Amino acid sequence: MLSISYEFRKGILFIRLIGELTKDTSLQLKREIIDMIEDNGITNVVFNISKLIFIDSTGMNNLIKSFEMCKKNNGSALLCGLGKSTQMIFTNKDEFVGNIIDDELSAFDKIVI
């Protein structure tokens, strides 16, 4: 099960993922978030995964796709809320290097609007 909440503040879309991001729930992420980024030309996104308990390769690929779409829109995507179990997974992926922040508030320092 995946729960998604989001909030748009000061030019940044904050997305909070709760639960599991797997092949079974990735379609929900695509419908709610990836399509929104693409259809509205959203440039700056922060994914908060502090309450994500599991992610598989399909979920990871959807996050990467979101990052690529933001870059294509001349913006950036950031990731925050990494726990000890997810830290190694994300820090070893080239797409996330330099795009990991401690918390949502740090996004305002990292993203220039």
C-alpha angles and dihedrals in degrees: 000000000000128000119194127193126173141184132188114220129168094339096315127106109218113202121191118198120199125184125003129347104200140137087278095054102031092089088062090054090049094050097044104035117009093050090047091053092048098042095046100036092238109184108185124049135167119198113204108200098170090119097040106115099185139013128182131194093275091053091047091051091052091052090049090050090053091050091050092049092053090049090049088052089054093254138097141245126215135193126215139169098054114171126205091266095052099037095084094044094055101035090057094056115090092216091064101040108118091009100086119102133179099240143347094270090060088066091074089060095045102042118065112206 
